[in-house]
């Protein structure tokens, strides 16, 4: 289990979490463009791709 919070203001994110986010995930500070043509990727689509390329169990 974990606890957390949601914030609309990045100034509310405490250190050292903010430093880690800036260092490791800087692209998360800017939203994608409105005309972003990339397909939507969800945990289900990623899992399906994994299943599609994985050999059946026992083979």
Secondary structure, DSSP 8 states (H G I E B T S, - for coil): -------S-GGGS-TTHHHHHHHH-GGGGS---TT--S----HHHHHHHHHHHS--TT-
